[in-house]
Structures are given as C-alpha cells and as structure tokens.
Amino acid sequence: MTARLRLARTPGIGPIRYFELVERLGSAEAALEALPGFGFHPPSERSAEEELEALARLGAAPVWFGDDAYPAALSRIADPPPFLAVLGDLSLAALPVVAMVGARNASAAG
C-alpha cells in the first residue's frame, strides 16, 4: 500500500498520470522504480508509512480506486482520485444527494 501512496503523493503526479503509469508499467511499485528516470522524486517509504499511521490514529481508512468501498459515482469521473482518506460511513456516498454551489463573484460565464 505504501507504493501506491508514494506514487499518488509524488509532486507532479496527478490522477491522470498516476493511472497512466500504473497501466503502462503494471504496478505502482514498477512506476516508483521508473520515476527517477523521468525526473520525479517520490516521497520516502517512511513518509507514506507515517501518513497511513496518522490516518489510523484519526480512525480514518485509506480507500483506493478499484476497492469495493470506493464510491461508484466518483469512479466514473474523468480523473478520479486514486486514493481517499475516509472518516465516517462511506456507504452514505451511494445515497442520492443535492448540492448547492455558490460563488462570491459569479459571472455569466460561471
């Protein structure tokens, strides 16, 4: 799990690039090995372990794209996050919702 987190937390690696690397190279571990050759510098394994430990102390859990618990609606967007830190009942994400979005300086263009 630390390999996936390290890849997701690498500066310059967003969701799209994360999934491209995993698909092309076969795994997060293989992508991590290749990153320095592309000029990327992933965080240390210890850093990823500390983040996971901090989540556990908070009572949160990591949920990865592809896990059964990953919200189906979120998995269908163009660039879903590979990783969610979840605190609370994630099953509520499957219920119908209403959202209101506002802006202080709205314009005709949005």
C-alpha distances in whole Angstrom, upper triangle without the diagonal:
4,5,5,6,9,10,11,12,14,18,20,17,17,16,19,18,14,15,18,16,13,17,19,17,15,11,9,10,13,13,12,15,18,17,20,22,22,23,19,18,14,14,13,10,12,12,9,9,12,11,9,12,15,13,14,17,18,17,15,12,9,10,9,12,13,12,16,16,15,19,21,23,21,19,23,23,24,20,18,15,12,11,13,13,15,18,21,22,20,22,25,23,25,28,31,31,34,33,35,35,37,38,40,42,42,43,45,42,39
4,5,5,6,8,10,10,12,16,18,15,17,16,19,18,14,16,18,16,14,18,19,17,16,12,9,9,13,13,11,13,16,15,17,20,20,20,17,15,11,10,9,6,9,9,6,6,10,9,8,11,13,13,14,17,18,18,16,14,11,13,12,15,16,16,19,19,18,21,24,25,22,21,25,25,25,21,19,16,13,12,14,14,17,19,22,24,22,25,27,25,27,31,33,33,35,34,36,35,37,38,40,41,41,43,45,42,39
4,5,5,6,9,10,11,14,16,13,15,15,17,15,12,13,15,13,11,15,16,13,13,9,6,6,9,9,7,10,12,12,14,17,17,18,14,13,10,10,10,8,11,11,8,10,13,12,12,15,17,16,18,20,21,21,19,16,13,14,12,14,16,16,20,20,19,22,24,25,22,21,24,24,23,20,18,16,12,12,15,16,19,22,25,26,24,26,29,27,28,32,34,34,36,35,37,36,38,38,40,41,41,43,44,41,39
4,6,5,6,9,10,14,15,12,12,12,14,13,9,10,13,11,9,13,15,13,12,8,5,7,10,9,9,12,14,13,16,18,18,18,15,14,11,11,12,10,13,12,9,11,14,12,12,15,17,15,17,20,20,20,17,14,11,11,9,11,12,13,17,17,15,18,20,22,19,17,20,20,20,16,15,12,9,9,12,13,16,20,22,23,21,23,25,23,25,28,30,30,32,31,33,32,35,35,37,39,38,40,41,38,36
4,5,5,6,9,12,14,11,12,12,15,14,10,13,15,14,12,16,18,16,16,12,9,10,13,12,10,14,16,14,16,19,18,18,15,13,10,9,10,9,11,10,6,9,11,9,9,12,13,12,14,17,18,18,15,13,9,11,9,12,14,14,18,17,16,18,21,22,19,18,21,20,20,17,15,11,9,8,10,11,14,17,21,22,20,23,24,22,25,28,30,29,31,30,32,30,33,33,35,36,37,38,40,37,34
4,5,5,6,10,12,10,12,13,15,13,11,13,15,13,13,16,17,15,16,12,9,9,12,10,8,11,13,11,13,16,16,15,11,10,6,6,7,7,10,8,6,9,11,10,11,14,15,15,17,19,20,21,18,16,13,15,13,15,17,18,22,21,19,22,24,25,22,21,24,23,22,18,17,14,12,11,14,14,18,21,24,26,23,26,28,26,28,31,33,32,34,32,34,33,34,34,36,37,38,39,41,38,36
4,5,5,9,10,7,9,10,12,10,7,10,12,9,9,13,14,12,13,10,7,8,10,7,6,10,11,9,12,14,13,13,10,9,6,8,10,10,13,12,10,13,15,13,14,17,18,17,20,22,23,23,20,18,14,15,13,13,16,17,21,21,18,21,22,23,20,19,21,20,19,16,15,12,10,10,14,15,19,22,25,26,24,26,28,26,28,31,32,32,33,32,33,32,34,33,36,36,37,38,39,36,34
4,6,8,9,7,7,7,10,9,6,9,12,11,11,14,16,15,15,12,9,12,13,11,10,14,14,12,15,17,16,16,12,12,9,10,12,12,15,12,10,13,15,12,13,17,17,16,18,21,20,21,18,16,12,13,11,11,15,16,19,18,16,18,20,20,17,16,19,17,17,13,12,9,7,7,11,12,16,19,22,23,21,24,25,22,24,28,29,28,30,28,30,28,30,30,32,33,33,34,36,33,30
4,6,9,7,8,10,13,12,10,13,15,14,14,17,19,18,18,15,12,14,16,13,11,15,15,12,14,17,16,15,11,10,7,7,10,11,13,10,8,12,13,10,12,15,15,15,18,20,19,21,18,17,13,15,13,15,18,19,22,21,19,21,23,23,19,19,22,20,19,16,15,11,10,10,12,13,17,19,23,24,22,25,27,24,27,29,31,30,31,29,30,28,30,30,31,32,33,34,36,33,31
4,6,6,8,11,13,11,9,13,14,12,14,17,17,16,18,15,12,13,14,11,9,12,12,9,11,14,12,11,7,6,5,6,10,12,14,11,11,14,15,13,15,18,18,18,21,23,23,24,21,20,17,18,16,17,20,21,25,24,22,24,25,25,22,21,23,22,20,17,16,14,13,13,16,17,20,23,27,28,26,29,30,27,30,33,34,33,34,31,33,30,32,31,33,34,34,35,37,34,32
4,6,8,11,13,11,11,15,15,14,16,19,19,19,21,18,15,17,17,14,12,15,15,11,12,15,12,10,7,7,7,9,12,15,16,14,14,17,18,16,18,21,20,20,24,25,25,26,23,23,20,20,19,19,23,24,27,26,24,25,27,26,23,22,24,22,20,17,17,15,15,15,17,18,22,25,28,30,27,31,31,29,31,34,34,33,34,31,32,29,30,29,31,31,32,33,35,32,30
4,6,10,11,9,10,13,13,12,15,17,17,18,20,18,15,17,17,14,13,16,14,11,12,14,11,10,7,9,10,12,15,18,20,17,17,20,21,19,21,24,23,23,26,28,27,29,26,24,21,21,19,19,22,24,28,27,24,25,26,25,22,21,23,20,18,15,16,14,14,16,18,20,24,26,30,31,28,31,32,29,31,34,34,33,33,30,31,29,30,29,30,30,31,31,33,30,28
4,7,8,6,6,10,10,9,12,14,14,15,16,15,12,14,15,11,11,14,13,10,12,14,11,11,8,10,9,12,15,16,19,16,15,19,20,18,19,23,22,21,24,27,26,27,24,22,19,18,16,16,19,21,24,24,20,22,23,23,19,18,20,18,16,12,13,11,11,13,16,18,21,24,27,28,26,28,29,26,28,31,32,31,31,29,30,28,30,29,31,31,31,32,33,30,28
4,6,5,6,9,10,11,12,14,15,16,17,16,14,17,17,13,14,17,16,13,16,18,15,15,12,14,12,14,18,19,21,18,17,20,21,18,19,23,22,21,24,26,25,26,22,21,17,17,15,14,17,19,22,21,18,19,20,19,16,15,17,14,12,9,10,8,9,11,14,16,19,23,25,26,23,26,26,23,25,28,28,27,28,26,27,25,26,26,28,28,28,29,30,27,25
4,6,5,6,9,10,11,12,14,15,16,15,13,16,17,14,15,18,17,15,18,20,17,18,15,16,15,16,19,20,22,20,17,21,22,19,19,23,22,21,23,26,25,25,21,19,16,15,12,10,14,16,19,18,15,16,16,16,13,12,13,11,9,6,6,6,6,9,12,15,18,21,24,24,21,23,24,20,22,25,25,25,26,24,26,24,26,26,29,29,28,29,30,27,25
4,5,5,6,9,10,11,12,14,15,15,14,17,17,14,16,18,17,15,18,19,16,17,15,17,16,19,22,22,25,23,20,24,25,22,23,26,26,24,27,30,28,29,25,23,19,18,15,12,15,18,21,21,17,18,18,17,14,13,13,11,9,6,8,9,9,13,15,19,21,25,27,27,23,25,26,23,24,27,27,26,27,26,27,25,27,27,30,30,29,30,30,27,25
4,5,5,6,9,10,10,12,13,13,12,15,14,10,12,15,13,11,15,15,12,14,12,14,14,16,19,20,23,21,19,22,24,21,22,26,26,25,27,30,29,29,26,24,20,19,16,14,16,19,23,23,19,21,21,21,17,16,17,15,12,10,11,11,10,14,17,20,23,26,29,29,26,28,29,26,27,30,30,30,31,29,31,28,30,30,33,33,32,32,33,29,28
4,6,5,6,9,10,11,12,10,8,12,12,9,10,14,12,11,15,16,13,15,12,14,12,14,17,17,20,18,16,19,21,19,19,23,23,21,24,27,26,26,23,20,17,16,12,11,14,16,20,20,17,19,19,19,16,14,16,15,13,10,10,9,8,11,14,17,20,24,26,26,23,25,27,24,25,28,29,29,30,29,30,29,31,31,34,34,33,34,35,31,30
4,5,5,6,8,10,10,10,9,13,13,10,13,15,14,14,17,18,16,18,16,17,16,18,20,20,23,21,19,21,24,21,21,25,25,23,25,28,28,27,24,21,17,15,12,10,11,15,18,19,15,17,17,18,15,12,14,13,11,9,9,10,8,11,15,18,21,24,26,26,23,24,26,23,24,27,28,28,30,28,30,29,31,32,35,35,34,35,35,32,30
4,6,5,6,8,10,10,10,14,12,10,13,15,13,13,16,16,14,16,15,17,16,19,21,22,25,23,21,24,26,24,24,28,28,27,29,32,31,31,27,25,21,19,16,14,15,18,21,22,19,21,20,21,18,15,16,15,13,11,12,13,11,15,18,22,24,28,30,30,27,28,30,26,27,30,31,31,32,31,33,31,34,34,37,36,35,36,36,32,31
4,5,5,6,8,8,8,10,9,6,9,11,9,9,13,13,11,14,12,14,13,16,18,19,22,21,19,22,24,22,22,26,27,26,28,31,30,30,27,24,20,19,16,14,16,19,22,23,20,22,22,23,20,18,19,19,16,14,15,14,12,15,19,22,25,28,31,31,27,29,31,28,29,32,33,33,35,33,35,34,36,36,38,38,38,38,39,35,34
4,6,5,5,5,5,9,8,6,9,12,11,11,15,16,15,17,15,16,14,17,19,18,21,21,18,20,23,21,21,24,26,24,26,29,29,28,25,22,18,17,13,12,13,16,19,20,18,20,20,22,19,16,18,18,16,14,14,14,11,14,17,20,23,26,29,29,25,27,29,26,27,30,32,32,34,33,35,34,36,37,40,40,39,40,40,37,35
4,6,5,7,9,12,10,9,13,14,13,14,18,18,16,19,18,20,18,21,22,22,25,24,22,24,27,25,24,28,29,27,29,32,32,31,28,25,21,19,15,13,13,16,19,21,19,21,20,21,19,16,17,18,16,14,15,15,13,16,20,23,25,29,31,30,27,28,30,27,27,31,32,32,34,33,36,35,37,38,41,41,40,40,40,37,35
4,6,8,10,12,9,8,12,13,11,13,16,15,14,17,17,19,18,21,23,22,26,25,23,25,28,27,26,30,31,30,31,35,34,34,31,28,24,22,18,17,17,20,23,25,22,25,24,25,23,20,20,21,18,17,18,18,16,19,23,26,28,32,34,34,30,32,34,31,31,34,35,36,38,37,39,37,39,40,43,42,41,42,42,38,37
4,6,8,9,6,6,10,10,9,11,14,13,13,16,15,17,16,19,20,20,23,23,21,23,26,25,24,28,29,28,30,33,33,33,30,27,23,22,18,17,17,20,23,25,23,25,25,27,24,21,23,23,21,19,19,19,16,19,23,25,28,31,34,34,30,32,34,31,32,36,37,37,39,38,40,39,41,41,44,44,43,44,44,41,39
4,7,8,7,8,11,12,11,14,17,17,17,20,18,19,18,20,21,20,23,23,21,22,26,24,23,27,28,27,28,32,32,31,28,25,21,20,16,15,15,17,21,23,21,24,23,25,23,20,21,22,21,19,19,18,15,18,21,24,26,30,32,32,28,30,32,30,30,34,35,36,38,37,40,39,41,42,45,45,44,45,45,42,40
4,5,5,6,9,10,11,12,16,16,16,19,17,17,15,17,17,16,20,20,17,19,22,21,20,23,25,23,25,28,28,28,25,21,18,17,14,13,13,15,19,20,19,22,22,24,22,19,21,22,21,18,18,16,13,15,19,21,23,27,29,29,26,28,30,28,28,32,34,35,37,36,38,37,40,40,43,44,43,44,44,41,39
4,5,5,6,9,10,10,14,15,15,17,14,14,11,13,14,13,16,16,13,15,18,17,17,20,22,21,22,25,26,25,22,19,16,15,12,13,14,15,19,20,18,21,22,24,21,19,21,21,20,17,16,15,11,13,16,18,21,25,27,27,25,27,29,27,28,31,33,33,35,34,37,35,38,38,41,41,41,42,43,40,38
4,5,5,6,9,10,13,14,15,17,14,14,11,13,13,11,15,16,13,15,18,18,17,20,22,22,23,26,27,27,24,21,18,18,15,16,17,18,22,23,21,25,25,27,25,22,25,25,24,21,20,18,15,16,19,21,24,27,29,30,27,30,32,30,31,35,37,37,39,38,40,39,41,41,44,44,44,45,46,43,41
4,5,5,6,9,12,12,13,15,14,14,13,15,15,14,18,19,17,19,22,21,21,24,26,25,26,29,30,30,27,24,21,21,18,18,18,20,24,25,23,26,27,29,26,23,26,26,24,21,21,20,16,18,22,24,26,30,33,33,30,32,35,32,33,37,38,39,41,39,42,40,42,42,45,45,45,46,47,43,41
4,5,5,6,10,10,10,12,11,12,10,13,14,14,18,18,16,18,21,20,20,23,25,24,26,29,29,29,26,24,20,20,17,17,18,20,24,24,22,25,26,27,24,21,24,23,21,18,19,17,14,16,20,22,25,28,31,32,29,31,33,30,32,35,37,37,38,37,39,37,39,39,42,42,42,42,43,40,38
4,5,5,8,10,10,11,9,9,7,10,11,11,14,14,13,15,18,18,18,21,22,22,24,27,28,28,25,23,19,20,17,18,19,21,25,25,23,26,27,28,25,23,26,25,23,20,20,18,15,16,20,21,25,28,31,32,29,32,34,31,33,36,38,38,39,38,39,38,40,39,42,42,42,43,44,41,39
4,6,7,8,10,12,10,10,10,12,12,13,16,17,16,18,21,21,21,24,25,26,27,30,31,31,29,26,23,23,20,21,22,24,28,28,27,30,30,32,29,27,29,28,26,23,23,21,19,20,23,25,28,31,34,35,33,35,37,35,36,40,41,41,43,41,43,41,43,43,45,45,45,46,47,44,42
4,6,6,7,9,9,10,10,14,15,15,19,19,18,21,23,23,23,26,28,28,29,32,33,33,30,28,24,25,21,22,23,25,29,29,27,30,30,31,28,26,28,27,25,22,23,21,19,21,24,26,29,33,36,36,34,36,38,35,37,40,41,41,43,41,43,41,42,42,44,44,44,44,45,42,40
4,5,5,6,5,7,7,11,13,14,18,17,16,19,21,21,22,25,26,26,28,30,31,32,29,27,23,23,21,21,23,25,29,29,26,29,30,30,27,25,27,26,24,20,21,19,17,19,22,24,28,31,34,35,32,35,37,34,35,39,40,39,41,39,40,38,39,39,41,41,41,42,43,39,38
4,5,5,5,6,8,11,13,15,18,17,17,20,22,22,23,26,27,28,30,32,32,34,31,29,26,26,24,24,26,28,32,32,30,32,33,34,30,29,31,29,27,24,25,23,21,22,25,27,30,33,37,38,35,38,40,37,39,42,43,42,44,41,43,40,42,41,42,42,43,43,45,41,40
4,6,7,9,12,15,16,18,21,21,21,24,26,25,27,29,30,31,33,35,36,37,34,32,28,29,26,26,28,30,34,34,32,34,34,35,32,30,31,30,27,25,26,24,23,24,28,29,33,36,39,40,38,40,42,39,40,44,45,44,45,43,44,42,43,42,44,44,44,44,46,42,41
4,6,9,11,15,17,19,22,21,21,24,26,25,26,29,30,30,33,35,35,36,33,31,28,28,25,24,26,29,32,33,30,32,32,33,29,28,29,27,24,22,23,22,21,23,26,28,31,35,38,39,36,38,40,37,38,42,42,42,42,40,41,39,40,39,41,40,41,41,42,38,37
4,7,10,13,15,18,21,19,20,23,24,24,26,28,29,29,32,34,34,35,32,31,28,28,25,26,28,30,34,34,31,33,34,34,30,29,30,28,26,23,24,22,21,23,26,28,31,34,37,39,36,39,40,37,39,42,43,42,43,40,41,38,39,38,40,39,40,40,42,38,37
4,6,10,12,15,18,16,16,20,21,20,22,25,25,25,28,30,30,31,29,27,24,24,22,22,25,27,30,30,28,30,31,31,27,26,28,26,24,20,21,19,18,19,22,24,27,30,34,35,33,35,37,34,36,39,40,39,40,37,38,36,37,36,37,37,38,39,40,37,35
4,7,9,12,14,13,14,17,18,17,19,22,22,23,26,27,28,29,27,26,22,24,22,23,25,27,30,30,28,30,31,32,28,27,29,27,26,22,22,20,18,19,22,23,26,29,33,34,32,35,36,34,36,39,40,39,40,38,39,36,38,36,38,38,39,40,42,38,37
4,6,9,11,10,10,13,15,14,16,18,19,20,22,24,24,26,23,22,19,20,18,20,22,23,27,26,24,27,29,29,25,25,27,26,24,21,20,17,16,16,19,19,23,26,29,31,29,32,33,31,33,36,38,37,38,36,37,35,36,36,37,38,39,40,41,38,36
4,7,8,6,7,10,11,11,13,15,16,17,19,21,22,23,21,20,18,20,18,20,23,23,27,26,24,27,29,30,26,25,28,27,26,22,21,18,16,16,18,18,21,24,27,29,28,31,32,30,33,36,37,36,37,35,37,35,36,35,37,38,39,40,42,39,37
4,5,5,7,9,10,11,13,14,15,17,19,20,22,23,21,20,18,20,20,22,24,24,28,27,26,28,31,32,28,28,31,30,29,25,24,21,19,17,20,19,23,25,28,30,29,32,34,32,34,37,39,38,40,38,39,38,39,39,40,41,42,44,46,43,40
4,5,5,6,9,10,11,12,14,16,17,18,20,21,20,18,16,18,18,20,22,22,25,25,24,27,29,31,28,27,30,29,29,25,24,20,18,16,19,18,21,23,27,29,27,30,32,31,33,36,38,38,39,38,40,38,40,40,42,43,43,45,47,44,42
4,5,5,6,9,10,10,12,14,15,16,18,20,19,18,17,20,19,22,25,24,27,26,25,28,31,32,29,29,32,31,31,27,26,22,20,18,19,18,21,23,26,28,27,31,32,31,34,37,39,38,40,38,40,39,40,40,41,43,44,46,48,45,43
4,5,5,6,9,10,11,13,14,15,17,19,17,17,15,18,18,21,24,23,26,25,24,26,29,30,27,27,30,29,29,25,23,20,18,16,17,16,19,21,24,27,26,29,30,29,32,35,37,36,37,35,37,35,37,36,38,39,40,42,44,42,39
4,5,5,6,9,10,11,12,14,16,17,15,14,12,15,14,17,20,19,22,21,20,23,26,27,24,23,27,26,26,22,20,17,15,13,14,13,16,18,22,24,23,26,28,26,29,32,34,33,35,33,35,34,35,35,37,39,39,41,43,41,38
4,5,5,6,9,10,11,12,14,15,14,13,12,15,16,19,21,20,23,21,21,24,27,29,26,25,29,28,29,25,23,19,17,15,16,14,17,18,21,24,23,26,28,27,30,32,35,34,36,35,37,36,38,38,40,41,42,44,46,44,41
4,5,5,6,9,10,10,12,14,13,13,13,16,18,21,23,22,25,23,22,25,28,30,26,27,30,29,30,26,24,20,19,16,16,14,16,17,21,23,23,26,28,27,30,33,35,34,36,34,36,35,36,36,38,40,41,43,45,43,40
4,5,5,6,9,10,11,13,11,11,10,14,15,18,21,19,22,20,19,22,25,26,23,23,27,26,26,23,21,17,15,12,12,10,13,14,18,21,20,23,25,24,27,29,31,30,32,30,32,31,33,33,35,36,37,40,42,40,36
4,5,5,6,9,10,11,9,8,8,11,13,16,19,17,19,17,17,20,23,25,22,22,26,25,26,23,20,17,15,12,12,9,12,13,16,19,18,21,23,22,25,28,30,30,32,30,32,32,34,34,36,38,39,41,43,41,38
4,5,5,6,9,10,10,10,11,14,16,20,22,20,22,20,20,23,26,28,25,26,29,29,30,27,24,20,19,15,15,12,14,14,17,20,20,23,25,24,27,30,32,32,34,32,34,34,36,36,38,40,41,44,46,44,40
4,5,5,6,9,9,10,11,15,17,20,23,21,23,20,20,23,26,27,24,25,29,28,29,26,23,20,19,15,14,11,12,12,16,19,19,22,24,23,26,28,31,30,32,30,32,31,33,33,35,37,38,41,43,41,38
4,5,5,6,5,6,8,11,14,17,20,18,19,17,17,19,23,24,21,22,26,25,27,24,20,17,16,12,11,7,9,9,12,15,15,19,20,20,23,25,27,26,28,27,29,29,31,32,33,36,37,39,41,39,36
4,5,5,6,6,9,12,15,19,21,18,19,17,18,20,24,25,23,24,28,28,29,26,23,20,19,15,13,10,10,10,13,15,16,19,21,21,24,26,29,28,30,30,32,32,34,35,37,39,40,43,45,43,39
4,5,7,10,12,16,19,22,24,22,23,20,21,23,27,28,26,27,30,30,32,29,26,22,22,18,16,12,12,11,14,17,18,21,22,23,26,28,30,30,32,31,33,32,34,35,37,39,40,43,45,44,40
4,5,9,12,15,18,21,23,21,22,19,19,21,25,26,23,25,28,28,30,27,24,21,20,17,14,10,10,8,11,14,15,19,19,20,23,25,27,26,28,27,29,29,31,32,33,36,37,40,42,41,37
4,7,10,13,17,20,21,19,19,16,17,19,23,24,22,24,27,27,29,27,23,21,20,16,14,10,9,7,9,11,13,16,17,18,21,23,26,25,27,27,29,29,31,33,35,38,38,41,43,41,38
4,7,10,13,16,18,16,16,13,14,16,19,21,19,20,23,24,26,23,20,17,16,12,10,6,5,4,7,10,11,14,15,16,19,20,23,23,25,24,27,27,29,31,33,35,35,38,40,38,35
4,6,10,13,15,12,13,11,11,14,17,19,17,18,21,22,24,21,18,15,14,10,8,6,5,7,9,11,10,13,15,15,18,20,23,23,25,25,28,28,30,32,34,36,36,39,41,39,35
4,7,10,12,10,12,10,10,13,16,18,15,15,19,19,21,18,15,12,10,7,6,5,6,9,12,13,11,14,16,15,18,21,23,23,25,25,27,27,30,31,34,36,36,38,39,37,34
4,7,9,7,9,7,6,9,12,14,12,12,16,16,18,16,12,10,8,6,5,6,7,10,12,12,10,12,14,13,15,18,21,21,24,23,26,26,29,31,33,35,35,37,38,36,32
4,6,5,9,8,6,10,12,14,11,10,14,15,16,14,10,8,6,5,6,9,10,14,16,16,13,15,17,15,16,20,22,22,25,24,27,27,30,31,34,36,35,37,37,35,32
4,6,9,9,6,9,9,12,9,7,11,12,13,11,8,7,5,6,8,12,13,16,18,17,14,15,17,14,15,19,21,21,24,23,26,26,29,30,33,35,34,35,36,33,30
4,6,8,7,9,9,12,11,8,11,13,15,14,11,11,9,10,11,14,15,18,19,18,15,15,18,15,15,19,21,22,25,25,28,28,32,33,37,38,36,38,38,35,33
4,5,5,9,10,13,12,10,14,16,18,16,13,12,10,10,11,13,13,16,17,15,12,13,16,14,14,18,21,22,25,25,29,29,32,34,37,39,38,39,40,37,35
4,6,8,9,12,12,11,14,17,19,18,15,15,13,13,13,15,14,16,16,14,11,10,14,13,12,16,19,20,24,25,28,29,32,35,38,39,38,40,40,38,35
4,6,8,12,11,11,14,16,19,18,14,14,13,11,10,12,10,13,12,10,7,7,11,10,10,14,17,18,21,22,25,26,30,32,35,37,36,38,38,36,33
4,6,9,8,7,11,13,15,14,10,10,10,9,8,11,10,13,13,12,8,9,11,9,10,14,16,17,20,20,23,24,27,29,32,34,33,35,35,33,30
4,6,5,6,9,11,14,14,10,11,11,11,10,12,11,14,13,11,8,8,9,6,7,10,12,13,16,17,20,21,24,27,30,32,30,32,32,30,27
4,5,5,7,9,13,13,10,12,13,14,13,16,15,17,17,15,11,10,12,9,7,11,12,14,17,18,21,22,25,28,31,33,31,32,32,30,27
4,5,5,7,11,12,10,12,14,14,14,17,16,18,18,16,12,12,12,8,8,10,11,11,14,14,18,18,22,24,28,29,27,29,28,26,24
4,5,6,9,9,6,8,10,11,11,14,14,17,17,16,12,13,13,9,10,13,13,13,15,15,18,18,21,23,27,28,26,28,28,26,23
4,6,8,8,6,8,9,11,11,15,15,19,19,18,14,14,15,12,12,15,16,17,19,19,21,21,25,26,30,31,29,30,30,28,25
4,7,8,7,11,12,14,15,18,19,22,22,20,17,17,17,14,13,16,16,16,18,18,21,21,24,26,29,30,28,29,28,26,24
4,6,6,9,12,14,14,18,19,22,22,21,18,18,18,14,15,17,17,16,18,17,19,18,21,23,26,27,25,25,25,22,20
4,6,10,12,15,16,20,21,24,25,24,21,22,22,18,18,21,20,20,21,20,21,20,23,24,27,27,25,25,25,22,20
4,6,9,12,13,17,19,22,24,23,20,21,22,18,19,21,21,21,22,20,22,20,23,24,27,27,26,26,26,23,21
4,6,9,10,14,15,18,20,20,16,18,18,15,16,19,19,19,20,19,21,20,23,24,27,28,27,28,28,25,23
4,5,7,11,13,16,18,18,15,17,18,15,17,20,21,20,21,20,22,21,23,24,27,28,27,29,30,27,24
4,7,10,13,17,19,19,16,18,19,16,18,21,23,23,24,23,26,24,27,28,31,32,31,33,33,31,28
4,7,9,13,16,16,13,16,18,15,17,20,22,22,24,23,25,24,27,28,30,32,31,33,34,32,29
4,6,10,12,13,10,13,15,12,15,18,20,19,21,20,23,22,25,26,29,30,30,32,34,31,28
4,7,10,12,10,14,15,14,17,19,21,20,22,21,24,23,26,27,29,31,31,34,35,33,30
4,6,8,7,11,12,11,14,16,19,18,20,20,22,23,25,27,29,32,32,34,36,34,31
4,7,8,11,12,12,15,17,19,18,21,20,23,23,26,27,30,32,32,35,37,36,32
4,6,9,9,11,13,14,17,17,19,19,22,23,26,28,30,33,33,36,37,36,33
4,5,6,8,10,11,15,15,18,19,22,23,26,29,31,34,34,36,37,36,33
4,5,6,8,10,13,14,17,17,21,22,25,28,30,33,32,34,35,34,31
4,5,6,8,11,13,16,18,21,23,26,29,32,35,33,36,36,35,32
4,5,5,9,9,13,14,18,20,23,26,29,32,31,33,34,33,29
4,6,8,8,12,13,16,18,21,24,27,30,28,31,31,30,27
4,7,9,12,14,18,20,24,27,30,32,30,32,32,31,28
4,6,10,13,16,19,22,26,29,31,29,31,32,31,28
4,7,10,14,17,20,24,27,29,27,29,29,28,25
4,7,10,13,17,20,23,25,23,26,26,25,22
4,7,10,13,17,20,22,20,22,23,23,19
4,6,10,13,17,19,17,19,20,20,16
4,7,10,13,15,14,16,17,18,14
4,7,10,12,11,14,15,15,11
4,7,9,8,11,13,14,10
4,5,5,9,12,12,9
4,6,10,13,14,11
4,6,10,11,9
4,7,8,6
4,5,5
4,5
4
